[in-house]
Amino acid sequence: MPGSPFDDPELAAAMAAAGVDLELMTGVGVVRDQALAVLREIAEAVADGRDDVAHDLIAAIEPDPERDDQAAVAHVIGVGLGLLDTWFTERQPAMPAVRAPRWTTPGRSAATDILAVARKGRAFAATDGLIRRHRGFTVLEGTALAVAGAVQAIAAQSGTAVVDAAADLLIDDAARASLPPRTRRPATPASFRGTGLRAADRAVLAEFAAWLQVQDEIAAPTPELEAGMFQQLLMLARSHDIDPLAASGIDPIIDLILNAEEHAGTELTDSALLALDDYVAFRLDTLDDTAPWEEAQQILQQLGDEHPVVESIAEAFEASRALPDAERIAALAATRVIAAIPAFLEWLGDGRATTVRGSLRRADVPDVAVILGIPSAPRVHSVSNLPALGAWWASLEDGAVIDVGGERVVPGDTGADWSAQAASLKLLETIAVSFISHLILADLASGQPIPDAARAGDAFAALARAIGSDVSDSPTDPTPRTRQTLEGMEQVGMLRRTENGRLEVPELLRATVGSALTITLAFVDDEGDD
């Protein structure tokens, strides 16, 4: 069984100086061994394609186990991140090939972020930022996926079976057999596993997700995203002894959201209010006794009047969503983000080599920049110098137009038979919303896994104003990086200039841009106020 990844005294000292309690995060003795055992079982299940088993294993990890011989969520995250830091430092031949395994929840996005910082040996040190960005349970999923991907890569490089590599890297059979039985939660629907919620909460969450699927308009771009946002609100409420299933709990939840800075780790802002508003509408639509929920709806409506940015974005979103789908598809297909995909796929062919981080190689940057339609100066040597190009690359991966792994990029599931005319509005919006969100938050493609809140705030305010929102504190003299973000949006056709030189979002694209702003609002608002 491997030793602690924190045996290095210099690393331990650095962590201590940063205020990180290694023992609390990684556990010791049987607790640490339990964390290693569950990571091994998840890695083996993922390698075998048994995602349902992996989901159940992750769901069984308790945030605060009653027994002191059980690994908590924090222990599994801490052990996993520490191992990744060590492996990337000590096992260089195999580690460049590590990619996040395919997954059906936001955990894969967290795994990608985790691997990016682990390549620099800083995954454990980035724990706080990762949790702020992805929330706790998603980081747990991401950690388990990243470890699974690393085990697979090391096994492939050494020519051993995954089960043997997992035993060598994590915990061997003898040590695992000596552990006390792990406590497990009852099985729940795959979409809502591992939430730490009560059975009644999970049932309502599943019902709310089903209700979202049949609504003409919802707050988030997709029902899955909104259900995930609401899941976080349920967890937030339970952590403060608030009953989210009662109408009387809505007002206290609103207070928690508006005072997020006073509650460590919540980091929830106005974007959560939109999901909460839909939840209240769901309760009004499905319960017999609606009087208490009508009062809750009035509170939220009054709150909306006090938050003009959110209200204005929502109004622009609703007006754009009401336009014919065919017209919106045509408008999205005309942007370079979508229109450039056929030429990119022709350039890609059967596949090309990437950097060790899964990005464009320096020699390919100018060619792909031309395809996207953005200028690439001779001095530009990487994607990090062209945020719009990096955001596009990330959006193509999010939309499964490309599949990146093992230092190669190949056509993905949707890219293999691409046709913008035949693509659904949902797919085109997924790609476009991802592009905007990555561009605003300076995501992994630009080498910055944790958002630069000040820059993101400037870009958010400028785009909110361009969509029609009255943002009084929009910068009159934006920073160079904000100008670069806006120029990227203009170059791909998502922004245009009016006769008086004002930037505006075309009406048919306002729902798309509004969706992206809703996603980024939580990061911008909370981080910008620190």
C-alpha positions in Angstrom: 0.0 0.0 0.0 1.4 3.4 -0.9 2.5 5.9 1.7 1.0 9.3 2.3 1.5 11.7 -0.6 2.3 14.3 2.1 5.3 12.5 3.4 7.5 15.1 1.7 8.3 17.5 4.6 8.7 20.5 2.2 5.2 19.9 0.8 3.8 19.4 4.2 5.3 22.6 5.4 3.9 24.5 2.5 0.5 23.1 3.1 0.7 24.0 6.8 1.8 27.5 5.9 -1.3 27.8 3.7 -3.5 26.9 6.6 -4.4 23.4 5.3 -5.0 20.7 7.9 -3.6 17.7 6.2 -4.9 15.2 8.8 -8.5 16.6 8.6 -8.5 16.5 4.8 -6.8 13.2 4.2 -7.5 11.2 7.3 -5.1 8.8 9.0 -5.0 5.1 9.6 -8.2 3.2 8.8 -10.0 6.4 7.6 -7.3 7.0 5.0 -7.4 3.4 3.9 -11.1 3.6 3.5 -10.7 6.6 1.2 -8.1 4.7 -0.8 -10.3 1.6 -1.0 -13.3 3.5 -2.4 -11.1 5.4 -4.9 -9.8 2.0 -6.1 -13.3 0.5 -6.5 -14.5 3.6 -8.4 -11.4 3.5 -10.7 -12.0 -0.2 -11.5 -15.7 0.4 -12.1 -15.0 3.3 -14.5 -12.4 1.3 -16.4 -14.9 -1.5 -16.8 -17.6 0.9 -18.1 -19.8 0.2 -15.0 -20.7 3.8 -14.5 -23.8 2.9 -12.6 -21.6 1.1 -10.0 -19.3 4.1 -9.9 -22.2 6.4 -9.3 -23.4 4.3 -6.4 -19.9 4.1 -4.8 -19.7 7.9 -4.9 -23.2 8.2 -3.6 -22.3 6.1 -0.6 -19.7 8.5 0.7 -21.1 10.5 3.6 -20.3 14.1 4.2 -20.2 13.4 8.0 -20.2 9.7 8.8 -21.6 8.6 12.1 -18.8 6.1 12.6 -15.2 7.3 13.1 -13.8 4.5 11.0 -15.4 5.7 7.8 -14.0 8.1 5.2 -16.0 11.3 4.7 -16.3 13.3 1.5 -13.5 15.6 2.6 -11.1 12.6 3.2 -11.7 11.1 -0.2 -11.2 14.5 -1.9 -8.1 15.2 0.1 -6.5 11.8 -0.5 -7.4 11.9 -4.2 -6.0 15.3 -4.8 -2.8 14.6 -2.9 -2.2 11.4 -4.8 -2.7 13.2 -8.1 -0.1 15.8 -7.1 2.3 13.1 -6.2 1.7 11.0 -9.4 2.2 14.0 -11.7 5.4 14.7 -10.0 6.8 11.2 -9.8 5.3 9.4 -12.8 6.1 11.7 -15.7 6.1 9.1 -18.5 2.5 8.2 -18.0 0.9 11.3 -16.7 0.8 13.5 -19.9 -1.8 11.0 -21.3 -4.2 11.4 -18.3 -7.6 12.6 -19.3 -10.9 12.8 -17.5 -13.0 9.7 -18.3 -16.4 10.2 -20.0 -19.1 11.0 -17.4 -22.8 12.1 -17.5 -22.7 14.8 -14.9 -20.7 18.1 -14.3 -18.1 15.9 -12.4 -16.1 15.6 -15.7 -15.7 19.3 -15.9 -14.4 19.3 -12.3 -12.1 16.4 -13.2 -10.6 18.4 -16.1 -10.0 21.4 -13.8 -8.4 19.1 -11.2 -6.1 17.5 -13.7 -5.0 21.0 -14.9 -3.8 22.1 -11.5 -2.5 18.6 -10.6 -0.1 18.8 -13.6 1.5 21.7 -11.7 1.5 19.7 -8.4 -1.1 22.1 -6.9 -4.4 20.2 -6.9 -4.5 19.9 -3.1 -3.5 23.5 -2.6 -6.4 24.5 -5.0 -9.1 22.6 -3.0 -10.8 25.8 -1.8 -11.0 27.3 -5.3 -12.2 24.1 -6.8 -15.0 23.8 -4.3 -16.0 27.5 -4.8 -16.2 26.9 -8.5 -17.8 23.4 -8.7 -19.4 22.9 -5.2 -18.4 20.0 -2.9 -20.1 17.0 -4.3 -19.0 17.8 -7.9 -15.4 18.1 -6.7 -15.8 14.7 -5.1 -17.0 13.2 -8.4 -14.2 15.1 -10.2 -11.6 13.8 -7.8 -12.7 10.2 -8.2 -12.8 10.6 -12.0 -9.4 12.2 -12.2 -7.9 9.4 -10.1 -9.6 6.8 -12.3 -8.2 8.5 -15.4 -4.7 8.6 -13.9 -4.8 4.9 -12.9 -5.9 4.0 -16.4 -3.0 6.0 -17.9 -0.4 4.5 -15.6 -1.7 1.0 -16.3 -1.5 1.6 -20.0 2.0 3.0 -19.9 3.2 0.1 -17.7 1.4 -2.6 -19.6 -0.6 -3.9 -16.6 -4.2 -4.4 -16.0 -6.1 -1.6 -14.3 -7.0 -3.8 -11.3 -3.3 -4.5 -10.7 -2.3 -0.9 -11.2 -5.1 0.2 -8.8 -3.9 -2.3 -6.2 -0.3 -1.0 -6.5 -1.2 2.7 -6.5 -4.1 2.8 -4.0 -4.6 -0.2 -1.7 -3.8 -3.8 -2.1 -6.3 -6.7 -1.7 -5.0 -7.8 1.7 -5.2 -4.3 3.2 -8.6 -3.7 1.7 -10.0 -7.0 3.0 -9.0 -6.0 6.6 -11.1 -2.8 6.6 -14.4 -2.6 8.4 -17.5 -2.6 6.2 -18.4 0.8 4.7 -21.7 2.4 5.4 -23.8 2.9 2.3 -26.8 5.1 1.5 -29.8 3.6 -0.1 -29.6 3.6 -3.9 -31.3 6.6 -5.6 -31.8 7.6 -9.2 -28.5 8.1 -10.9 -29.0 11.8 -11.6 -29.4 12.6 -8.0 -27.0 10.3 -6.2 -24.5 11.4 -3.6 -26.3 14.6 -2.7 -26.3 14.1 1.1 -30.1 14.9 1.1 -33.0 13.2 2.8 -35.1 10.7 0.8 -38.0 13.2 0.6 -35.6 15.8 -0.8 -34.3 13.4 -3.5 -37.9 12.5 -4.4 -38.8 16.2 -4.9 -35.6 16.9 -6.7 -36.4 14.1 -9.2 -40.0 15.4 -9.6 -38.7 18.9 -10.2 -36.3 17.7 -12.8 -39.1 15.9 -14.6 -41.3 19.0 -14.4 -38.5 21.1 -15.9 -38.3 18.8 -18.9 -41.8 19.7 -20.0 -41.7 23.4 -19.5 -41.5 25.8 -22.4 -39.3 28.2 -20.5 -36.9 27.7 -17.5 -34.2 29.8 -15.9 -31.2 27.7 -17.0 -30.2 26.6 -20.5 -31.1 23.0 -19.8 -33.3 21.1 -17.3 -30.2 19.2 -16.1 -28.3 22.3 -15.3 -31.2 23.8 -13.4 -31.8 20.6 -11.5 -28.2 20.7 -10.5 -28.5 24.3 -9.3 -31.5 23.5 -7.3 -29.8 20.4 -5.8 -27.2 22.8 -4.4 -30.0 24.9 -2.8 -31.4 21.9 -1.1 -28.1 21.0 0.3 -27.5 24.6 1.4 -30.9 24.6 3.2 -30.4 21.3 5.0 -27.0 22.4 6.2 -28.7 25.3 8.0 -31.6 23.3 9.4 -34.0 24.8 7.0 -36.8 22.7 5.5 -36.7 23.4 1.7 -39.9 21.4 1.1 -42.0 23.8 3.1 -43.0 27.2 1.7 -41.9 28.7 5.0 -38.3 27.7 4.1 -38.1 29.9 1.0 -37.6 33.2 2.8 -34.7 31.8 4.9 -33.1 30.3 1.8 -33.3 33.7 0.1 -31.5 35.2 3.1 -28.8 32.6 2.8 -28.3 33.4 -0.8 -28.2 37.1 -0.3 -25.8 36.8 2.6 -23.6 34.1 1.0 -20.4 35.8 2.2 -21.5 35.2 5.8 -21.8 31.4 5.2 -18.5 29.8 4.3 -18.7 27.7 1.2 -22.2 28.7 0.0 -21.0 31.1 -2.7 -24.6 31.3 -4.1 -25.9 34.5 -5.7 -28.6 35.8 -7.9 -28.4 32.9 -10.4 -29.7 30.6 -7.7 -32.8 32.9 -7.2 -33.9 32.1 -10.8 -33.8 28.4 -10.0 -35.6 29.0 -6.7 -38.3 30.9 -8.6 -38.9 28.0 -10.9 -39.0 25.6 -7.9 -41.8 27.7 -6.4 -43.7 27.7 -9.7 -43.3 23.9 -9.7 -44.8 23.6 -6.2 -47.7 25.9 -7.3 -48.3 23.6 -10.3 -48.2 20.3 -8.4 -49.6 20.9 -4.9 -53.2 21.2 -3.8 -52.6 23.7 -1.0 -50.9 26.5 -2.9 -51.6 29.5 -0.6 -48.3 29.3 1.3 -46.4 29.0 -2.0 -48.2 32.0 -3.5 -46.8 34.1 -0.6 -43.3 32.7 -1.4 -43.7 33.6 -5.0 -44.6 37.2 -4.1 -41.4 37.4 -2.0 -39.4 36.3 -5.0 -41.2 38.7 -7.3 -40.5 41.6 -5.0 -36.9 40.5 -4.8 -36.6 40.5 -8.6 -37.7 44.2 -8.6 -34.7 44.9 -6.3 -32.3 43.1 -8.6 -32.5 44.9 -12.0 -29.6 43.1 -13.6 -31.2 39.6 -13.0 -34.6 40.9 -14.0 -33.4 42.6 -17.1 -31.4 39.5 -18.2 -34.4 37.4 -17.6 -36.7 39.7 -19.6 -34.2 39.7 -22.6 -33.9 35.9 -22.2 -37.7 35.4 -22.3 -38.2 37.7 -25.3 -35.6 35.9 -27.3 -36.8 32.5 -26.3 -40.2 33.4 -27.7 -38.8 33.8 -31.2 -39.2 30.9 -33.6 -36.7 28.1 -33.1 -35.9 28.0 -36.8 -34.8 31.6 -36.7 -32.7 31.1 -33.6 -31.0 28.1 -35.1 -30.2 30.1 -38.2 -28.8 33.0 -36.1 -26.6 30.6 -34.1 -25.5 28.8 -37.2 -24.4 32.1 -38.7 -22.0 32.8 -35.8 -18.4 31.8 -36.4 -18.6 29.6 -33.3 -20.9 27.3 -35.3 -20.2 28.2 -38.9 -16.5 27.5 -38.6 -17.1 23.9 -37.4 -17.2 22.2 -40.9 -13.9 23.8 -41.9 -12.3 22.9 -38.6 -13.4 19.3 -38.9 -12.0 19.2 -42.4 -8.7 20.5 -41.0 -8.9 18.0 -38.2 -9.4 15.0 -40.5 -9.1 11.7 -38.6 -7.2 13.4 -35.8 -4.2 15.5 -34.8 -1.7 15.7 -32.0 -2.2 18.1 -29.1 -0.1 19.4 -26.3 0.3 17.3 -23.1 -2.6 19.4 -21.6 -4.9 18.5 -24.5 -4.7 21.9 -26.2 -3.7 23.1 -29.6 -0.1 22.8 -30.5 1.8 26.1 -31.1 2.2 25.3 -34.8 -1.5 24.8 -35.2 -2.7 27.9 -33.5 -2.5 30.3 -36.5 -4.4 27.9 -38.8 -7.2 27.3 -36.4 -7.4 31.0 -35.5 -7.9 31.7 -39.3 -10.7 29.1 -39.4 -12.5 30.7 -36.5 -12.0 34.1 -38.1 -9.9 35.8 -35.4 -6.6 37.5 -36.0 -3.4 35.7 -34.9 -0.3 37.9 -34.6 3.1 36.4 -35.4 4.1 36.6 -31.7 1.1 34.5 -30.6 2.6 31.2 -29.5 -0.3 29.4 -27.7 -4.0 29.3 -27.1 -3.5 31.2 -23.9 -2.7 34.3 -25.9 -6.1 34.0 -27.8 -8.9 33.6 -25.2 -11.6 33.3 -27.9 -9.7 30.5 -29.6 -9.3 28.7 -26.2 -13.0 29.2 -25.4 -13.9 27.7 -28.8 -11.7 24.7 -28.3 -13.3 24.1 -24.9 -16.9 24.6 -26.3 -16.2 22.1 -29.1 -15.2 19.5 -26.5 -18.2 20.3 -24.3 -20.5 19.8 -27.4 -18.7 16.5 -28.2 -17.6 17.9 -31.6 -14.1 16.8 -30.6 -12.8 14.2 -28.2 -9.5 15.0 -26.6 -7.3 12.5 -24.9 -3.9 10.8 -25.0 -2.3 13.9 -26.6 -4.6 13.6 -29.6 -7.8 15.2 -30.7 -10.3 13.3 -32.9 -13.9 14.0 -34.1 -16.3 13.5 -31.2 -19.8 11.9 -31.3 -21.5 15.0 -32.8 -18.5 16.0 -34.9 -18.3 12.6 -36.7 -21.5 13.5 -38.7 -21.8 17.2 -38.3 -24.5 19.3 -39.9 -25.4 22.7 -38.4 -28.7 22.6 -40.3 -29.6 19.3 -38.8 -28.3 20.0 -35.3 -30.9 20.7 -32.6 -31.3 24.1 -31.0 -30.2 22.5 -27.7 -26.9 21.3 -29.2 -26.1 24.7 -30.9 -26.9 26.5 -27.7 -24.8 24.1 -25.6 -21.8 25.0 -27.8 -22.5 28.7 -27.9 -23.2 29.0 -24.1 -20.0 27.1 -23.3 -18.0 29.4 -25.6 -19.3 32.5 -23.9 -18.9 31.1 -20.4 -15.4 29.9 -21.0 -14.5 33.3 -22.5 -15.9 35.3 -19.6 -14.3 33.1 -16.9 -11.0 32.6 -18.7 -11.3 28.8 -18.3 -8.7 26.1 -18.7 -8.0 26.8 -22.3 -6.3 30.0 -21.2 -4.4 28.3 -18.4 -6.5 29.8 -15.6 -8.7 27.2 -13.9 -10.1 29.6 -11.3 -11.9 32.6 -12.7 -10.3 36.1 -12.5 -13.2 37.6 -10.8 -12.4 41.3 -11.4 -11.9 40.8 -15.2 -14.9 38.5 -15.3 -17.0 41.1 -13.5 -16.1 43.8 -16.1 -16.9 41.5 -19.0 -20.2 40.3 -17.4 -21.3 43.9 -16.8 -20.4 44.9 -20.4 -22.3 41.9 -21.8 -25.3 42.5 -19.5 -25.5 46.1 -20.8 -25.2 44.8 -24.4 -28.1 42.4 -23.9 -30.3 45.3 -22.7 -29.6 45.3 -18.9 -29.1 48.6 -17.1 -25.9 48.1 -15.3 -25.0 51.3 -13.5 -21.5 50.1 -12.6 -20.5 49.0 -16.1 -16.9 50.1 -16.7 -16.6 53.1 -19.0 -12.9 52.2 -19.5 -12.7 48.4 -19.5 -9.5 46.6 -18.8 -7.4 45.4 -21.8 -8.5 41.8 -21.0 -12.2 42.8 -20.9 -11.8 44.5 -24.3 -10.2 41.3 -25.6 -13.2 39.4 -24.4 -15.6 41.7 -26.0 -13.6 41.8 -29.2 -13.7 38.0 -29.3 -17.5 38.1 -29.0 -17.7 40.6 -31.8 -15.3 38.7 -34.0 -17.5 35.6 -33.9 -20.7 37.5 -34.5 -22.2 37.3 -31.0 -21.9 41.1 -30.5 -22.4 43.9 -33.1 -22.0 47.7 -33.0 -24.9 50.0 -33.5 -24.7 53.2 -35.6 -23.6 55.1 -32.5 -20.9 52.6 -31.7 -22.7 50.9 -28.8 -22.2 47.1 -28.5 -25.4 45.1 -28.5 -26.3 41.4 -28.7 -28.5 40.5 -31.7 -32.1 39.8 -30.6 -32.1 36.2 -31.8 -28.9 35.5 -29.7 -30.1 37.1 -26.5 -31.4 33.9 -24.9 -28.1 32.2 -25.6 -26.0 35.1 -24.2 -28.4 35.4 -21.2 -28.1 31.7 -20.4 -24.3 32.1 -20.3 -24.6 35.2 -18.1 -26.8 33.3 -15.7 -24.2 30.6 -15.4 -21.4 33.0 -14.8 -23.3 35.3 -12.4 -22.5 33.3 -9.3 -18.8 33.4 -9.9 -18.7 37.1 -10.8 -20.9 38.4 -8.0 -19.4 36.4 -5.0 -15.8 36.6 -6.1 -16.0 40.2 -7.0 -17.2 41.2 -3.6 -14.4 39.6 -1.7 
